[in-house]
């Protein structure tokens, strides 16, 4: 596993784990970040990441 900040731009990755406090995990889930789902980093700017979340691949 690796943080999104280390992901290669344009490469699809599968979400294995979502860390943080429960309220943060719930917020990310509402945005489409779910374990088993796909996420692609589109760009990084100053340590921030812009991602595409594939909601259809949620297990």
Secondary structure, DSSP 8 states (H G I E B T S, - for coil): ---GGGS-TT-EEE-----S-HHHHHHHHHTT--TT-EEEEEEEETTEEEEEEEGGG--
